[in-house]
Amino acid sequence: MNLNYPMLLTNSYNPLSRLIYELTKLPGIGEKTATRLAYFVLKQDLEDINGLVSALLNAKQKISFCSTCFTFTDVNPCQICSSSKREQTVICVVEKPADVHSIESSQTYNGLYHVLHGVLSPLDGIGPEELKIKEFLNRLREGQSVVKEVILATNPSVEGEATALYMARLLRPLGLKITQLAYGLPVGGLIEYVDKQTLGKAVLNRMEIN
């Protein structure tokens, strides 16, 4: 089965080939995985497939960006931004909506969020204008009397660190407390198997034992 040609541009394509081709567009899905998924789908009842298709269409049609924090939501503003139970004085800045879900899953944070939708990457043509940085600064100015701390929770990559440093320079004149997530050893991990960057962060972020 050859997927290395634009089958969808022809009028005579194999339905199975098209299904595999479409599945390969998903992140992390190669041709072999897409083929397995396609055969799995074909074995399912029509009712199950209709449920999957309906869920996909429903999500695409009803989910958009929150006008405040720019995470994905089916209500605007999102449930986090509109909740009176959230800590209004702290905003955690993340790269993508999936990061909001990850931090929420930890059940250790009760503040607000702001999603940048990427990181600075000059080689890829991504500058400050392509991110939600201007929107964040406007948000801070509007609520400057309320927000006291900004957590820069970008990933510990070169681009993530550069983005955090850039934003820190922008935020310092506002007189806010600026913090960053601590990086260190994973729970249950062994020192001998930890990469040197993570181990170095763990040493720098060491804590006193009380």
Buried (B, 14 or more C-beta within 10 A) or exposed (E): EEBEEEBEEEEEBEEBBBBBBEBBEEEEBEBEBBBEBBEEBEEEEEEEEEEEEEEEEEEEEEEEBBEBBBBBBEEEBBEBBEEEEBEBBBBBBBBBBEBBEEBEEEEEBEBBBBBBBBBBBEEEEBEBEBBBBEBBBEBBEEBEEEBBBBBBBBBEEEBBBBBBEBBBEBBEEEEBEBBBBEBBBEEEEEEEEBEEEBBEBBEEEEEEEE
